[in-house]
């Protein structure tokens, strides 16, 4: 009975958020339509890289709409047109994770990391030899997607039951970004995943999750009001309503708010599960998000898992 007031406070914002259509799904549908037009227009042309890019964009939209089998087929077409494209390989791994084929996705990430390491070694060797030529277009592409590869590989490790590796990768993202720029969307996401993974690991191995997450939360810098409200929740100084109010107060699109809200449902539920030992409230949060139409957010894959674990 002691948890009833918390749940009652949660229900109103959760029910309000569940109403209406998914702004993210509407966005993905528009992106799919545009990508399909582009790929159809380029299908008979000689510009293979542009055709491959259009197929890739079509696949991304299909996957985010829950049509992952179709997305994989598009990416296989794209790979034939641009076999060395690192982003197409990464998107293929992402889709495989959505299909539950996590080991296959992990093998792709391993290959991409080898490519990045080889490229870095070549650049260091060339610099030491006095080579000051600019990076090639392919090398620049590798550099630009390396951050996304690391983040998606970390998610893959979490899905494969390798939280220690995932935590190391998200910590690397957070620390590398923090040394270069002020807190931004990448550090916010990495910070959230670091707390989520730390709580789960400590909750699973019997160590004090509250001590570990509190120490971590005190060291993190974030850039948005919802991320700040989440840290306060984990520090025992906030409530779920503060997070929803912070999201509602942001001057961003409805689709962006929905993506943030989905992430916050997963991260806040972990606080109630591992720190407060309040399974009922954790399930209230997770069920509320899971009841909404699938919006493509990777957090939804973890939400389904969390619900299944809590209902065992």
C-alpha positions as CSV (number, residue, x, y, z in Angstrom):
1,X,0.0,0.0,0.0
2,X,2.9,2.4,0.6
3,X,3.4,2.7,-3.2
4,X,-0.1,3.8,-4.0
5,X,0.5,7.5,-3.7
6,X,3.5,7.3,-6.1
7,X,1.5,5.4,-8.7
8,X,-1.4,7.8,-8.4
9,X,1.0,10.7,-9.1
10,X,2.3,8.9,-12.1
11,X,-1.0,7.9,-13.8
12,X,-2.1,11.4,-14.9
13,X,0.9,12.4,-16.9
14,X,1.2,8.8,-18.3
15,X,-2.4,8.7,-19.5
16,X,-2.0,12.2,-21.0
17,X,1.1,11.1,-22.9
18,X,-0.7,8.0,-24.2
19,X,-3.4,10.0,-25.9
20,X,-3.1,11.0,-29.6
21,X,-1.1,9.6,-32.4
22,X,2.7,9.1,-32.4
23,X,4.5,12.2,-33.8
24,X,7.5,10.0,-34.4
25,X,5.6,7.5,-36.5
26,X,4.2,10.4,-38.5
27,X,7.7,11.7,-39.0
28,X,9.0,8.3,-40.0
29,X,6.1,7.8,-42.5
30,X,7.0,11.1,-44.2
31,X,10.7,10.1,-44.3
32,X,9.8,6.8,-45.8
33,X,7.6,8.4,-48.5
34,X,10.4,10.8,-49.5
35,X,13.1,8.1,-49.5
36,X,10.9,5.8,-51.6
37,X,10.4,8.6,-54.2
38,X,14.2,9.2,-54.3
39,X,15.1,5.5,-54.7
40,X,12.5,5.0,-57.4
41,X,13.9,8.0,-59.3
42,X,17.5,6.8,-59.0
43,X,16.8,3.1,-59.6
44,X,17.5,3.2,-63.4
45,X,20.4,5.7,-63.2
46,X,24.1,5.3,-63.1
47,X,24.8,7.1,-59.8
48,X,25.1,4.1,-57.5
49,X,26.2,6.0,-54.4
50,X,23.1,8.2,-54.5
51,X,20.9,5.2,-55.1
52,X,22.5,3.4,-52.2
53,X,22.0,6.4,-50.0
54,X,18.3,6.6,-50.9
55,X,17.8,2.8,-50.2
56,X,19.6,3.3,-46.9
57,X,17.2,6.1,-45.9
58,X,14.2,4.0,-47.0
59,X,15.5,1.2,-44.8
60,X,16.0,3.5,-41.8
61,X,12.4,4.7,-42.0
62,X,11.1,1.2,-42.5
63,X,12.9,-0.1,-39.4
64,X,11.7,2.8,-37.3
65,X,8.1,1.9,-38.3
66,X,8.6,-1.7,-37.1
67,X,9.1,-3.1,-40.6
68,X,12.5,-4.4,-40.0
69,X,12.4,-7.4,-42.5
70,X,11.7,-5.0,-45.3
71,X,14.4,-2.6,-44.0
72,X,17.0,-5.4,-44.1
73,X,16.1,-6.2,-47.7
74,X,16.6,-2.6,-48.7
75,X,20.0,-2.5,-47.0
76,X,21.1,-5.7,-48.8
77,X,20.2,-3.9,-52.1
78,X,22.1,-0.8,-50.9
79,X,25.2,-2.9,-50.0
80,X,25.3,-4.2,-53.6
81,X,25.4,-0.6,-54.9
82,X,27.9,0.6,-52.3
83,X,29.7,-2.4,-50.7
84,X,32.3,-0.3,-48.8
85,X,29.9,2.1,-47.2
86,X,30.4,2.0,-43.5
87,X,27.1,3.7,-42.7
88,X,25.1,1.1,-44.7
89,X,27.0,-1.7,-42.7
90,X,26.2,0.1,-39.4
91,X,22.5,0.5,-40.3
92,X,22.4,-3.2,-41.2
93,X,23.7,-4.0,-37.7
94,X,21.0,-1.8,-36.2
95,X,18.2,-3.5,-38.1
96,X,19.6,-6.9,-37.1
97,X,19.4,-5.9,-33.5
98,X,15.7,-4.8,-34.0
99,X,15.2,-8.3,-35.5
100,X,16.7,-9.9,-32.4
101,X,19.8,-11.2,-34.4
102,X,22.2,-9.6,-31.9
103,X,25.2,-11.9,-32.6
104,X,25.1,-11.1,-36.3
105,X,24.9,-7.4,-35.6
106,X,27.9,-7.7,-33.2
107,X,30.0,-9.3,-35.9
108,X,29.3,-6.3,-38.2
109,X,30.3,-3.9,-35.4
110,X,33.5,-5.9,-34.8
111,X,34.4,-5.5,-38.5
112,X,33.7,-1.8,-38.4
113,X,35.9,-1.3,-35.3
114,X,38.7,-3.1,-37.1
115,X,38.3,-0.7,-40.0
116,X,38.3,2.3,-37.7
117,X,41.4,1.1,-35.9
118,X,43.2,0.4,-39.2
119,X,42.4,3.9,-40.4
120,X,43.6,5.5,-37.1
121,X,46.9,3.6,-37.3
122,X,47.4,4.6,-40.9
123,X,46.7,8.3,-40.1
124,X,49.1,8.2,-37.1
125,X,51.8,6.6,-39.2
126,X,51.4,9.1,-42.0
127,X,51.4,12.0,-39.6
128,X,54.7,10.8,-38.1
129,X,56.2,10.5,-41.5
130,X,55.3,14.1,-42.2
131,X,52.2,13.5,-44.4
132,X,49.9,16.5,-44.0
133,X,47.5,15.7,-46.8
134,X,43.8,16.0,-46.1
135,X,41.7,12.9,-45.4
136,X,40.0,11.2,-48.3
137,X,36.3,11.2,-48.6
138,X,36.1,7.6,-47.3
139,X,38.4,8.4,-44.4
140,X,36.2,11.4,-43.5
141,X,33.1,9.2,-43.6
142,X,34.7,6.7,-41.2
143,X,35.5,9.5,-38.8
144,X,32.0,10.9,-38.9
145,X,30.3,7.6,-38.3
146,X,32.7,6.3,-35.6
147,X,30.7,8.0,-32.8
148,X,27.5,6.5,-34.0
149,X,29.1,3.1,-34.5
150,X,30.4,3.1,-30.9
151,X,27.0,4.1,-29.5
152,X,25.1,1.5,-31.5
153,X,27.7,-1.2,-30.7
154,X,27.2,-0.3,-27.0
155,X,23.5,-0.9,-27.4
156,X,24.2,-4.2,-29.1
157,X,26.4,-5.3,-26.2
158,X,23.6,-4.4,-23.8
159,X,21.2,-6.4,-25.8
160,X,23.6,-9.4,-25.9
161,X,23.9,-9.4,-22.1
162,X,27.3,-7.7,-22.0
163,X,26.7,-4.7,-19.8
164,X,30.3,-4.2,-18.8
165,X,31.4,-3.7,-22.4
166,X,28.4,-1.5,-23.1
167,X,29.2,0.6,-20.0
168,X,32.8,1.0,-21.2
169,X,31.7,2.2,-24.6
170,X,29.2,4.7,-23.3
171,X,31.7,6.0,-20.8
172,X,34.2,6.4,-23.7
173,X,31.6,8.4,-25.6
174,X,30.8,10.6,-22.6
175,X,34.4,11.3,-21.7
176,X,35.6,12.0,-25.3
177,X,32.7,14.4,-25.9
178,X,33.1,16.1,-22.6
179,X,36.7,16.9,-23.3
180,X,35.9,18.5,-26.6
181,X,32.6,20.3,-26.1
182,X,30.1,21.3,-23.5
183,X,27.4,18.8,-22.5
184,X,25.2,18.0,-25.6
185,X,22.7,15.5,-26.8
186,X,25.4,12.8,-27.1
187,X,26.6,13.3,-23.5
188,X,23.0,13.3,-22.3
189,X,22.3,10.0,-23.9
190,X,25.6,8.5,-22.8
191,X,25.0,9.7,-19.2
192,X,21.6,8.1,-19.1
193,X,22.8,4.8,-20.4
194,X,25.7,4.8,-18.0
195,X,23.3,5.2,-15.0
196,X,20.9,2.6,-16.4
197,X,23.7,0.0,-17.0
198,X,25.4,0.7,-13.6
199,X,22.1,0.2,-11.8
200,X,21.3,-3.0,-13.5
201,X,24.8,-4.4,-13.0
202,X,24.8,-3.6,-9.3
203,X,21.2,-4.8,-8.9
204,X,22.2,-8.1,-10.4
205,X,25.5,-8.8,-8.6
206,X,24.2,-7.9,-5.1
207,X,26.3,-4.7,-4.7
208,X,24.7,-1.5,-3.5
209,X,23.1,0.0,-6.6
210,X,22.1,3.2,-4.8
211,X,25.6,4.0,-3.8
212,X,27.1,3.4,-7.2
213,X,24.5,5.3,-9.1
214,X,24.5,8.3,-6.7
215,X,28.3,8.6,-7.0
216,X,28.0,8.5,-10.8
217,X,25.1,10.9,-11.0
218,X,27.0,13.5,-9.0
219,X,29.8,13.5,-11.6
220,X,27.7,13.8,-14.8
221,X,27.1,17.0,-16.8
222,X,24.0,17.2,-19.0
223,X,22.6,19.8,-21.3
224,X,18.7,19.7,-21.2
225,X,16.1,20.2,-18.4
226,X,14.7,16.6,-18.7
227,X,18.2,15.1,-18.4
228,X,18.8,17.3,-15.3
229,X,15.5,16.3,-13.8
230,X,16.4,12.6,-14.4
231,X,19.7,13.1,-12.5
232,X,17.8,14.7,-9.6
233,X,15.5,11.7,-9.5
234,X,18.4,9.3,-9.3
235,X,19.9,11.5,-6.5
236,X,16.6,11.3,-4.6
237,X,15.8,14.9,-5.1
238,X,13.1,14.8,-7.8
239,X,10.0,13.0,-8.9
240,X,8.7,11.7,-12.3
241,X,6.4,14.7,-12.7
242,X,9.4,17.0,-12.8
243,X,10.8,15.0,-15.8
244,X,7.5,15.2,-17.7
245,X,7.2,18.9,-17.0
246,X,10.7,19.5,-18.2
247,X,9.9,17.6,-21.5
248,X,6.7,19.6,-22.0
249,X,8.6,22.9,-21.5
250,X,11.2,22.2,-24.2
251,X,11.1,24.3,-27.4
252,X,11.5,21.3,-29.7
253,X,9.3,19.3,-32.1
254,X,6.7,16.9,-30.9
255,X,8.7,14.1,-32.4
256,X,11.8,15.1,-30.4
257,X,9.8,15.3,-27.2
258,X,8.4,11.8,-27.8
259,X,11.9,10.4,-28.3
260,X,13.0,11.9,-25.1
261,X,9.9,10.8,-23.2
262,X,10.4,7.2,-24.4
263,X,14.0,7.3,-23.1
264,X,13.0,8.8,-19.8
265,X,10.4,6.0,-19.2
266,X,13.1,3.4,-19.4
267,X,15.6,5.3,-17.3
268,X,13.2,6.4,-14.6
269,X,11.7,2.9,-14.4
270,X,15.2,1.6,-13.6
271,X,15.4,4.0,-10.7
272,X,12.2,2.6,-9.2
273,X,13.2,-1.0,-9.9
274,X,16.8,-1.0,-8.7
275,X,17.0,1.8,-6.2
276,X,13.5,2.0,-4.6
277,X,12.8,-1.7,-5.1
278,X,9.4,-0.6,-6.3
279,X,8.4,-3.1,-9.0
280,X,4.9,-1.8,-9.2
281,X,5.8,1.7,-10.1
282,X,8.5,0.6,-12.5
283,X,5.9,-1.5,-14.4
284,X,3.5,1.4,-14.4
285,X,6.1,3.5,-16.3
286,X,7.1,0.7,-18.6
287,X,3.6,-0.4,-19.4
288,X,2.5,3.1,-20.2
289,X,5.2,3.6,-22.8
290,X,4.8,0.1,-24.2
291,X,1.1,0.7,-24.7
292,X,1.8,3.5,-27.2
293,X,2.3,2.7,-30.9
294,X,5.8,1.5,-31.7
295,X,7.8,4.6,-32.5
296,X,11.2,3.2,-33.5
297,X,13.1,4.2,-30.4
298,X,15.7,1.6,-29.4
299,X,14.7,2.0,-25.8
300,X,11.4,0.3,-26.7
301,X,13.4,-3.0,-27.2
302,X,14.7,-2.7,-23.7
303,X,11.3,-1.7,-22.3
304,X,9.8,-5.0,-23.6
305,X,12.6,-6.9,-22.0
306,X,12.2,-5.2,-18.7
307,X,8.5,-5.8,-18.6
308,X,9.1,-9.5,-19.3
309,X,11.7,-9.8,-16.6
310,X,9.5,-8.0,-14.0
311,X,6.5,-10.2,-14.8
312,X,8.3,-13.5,-14.4
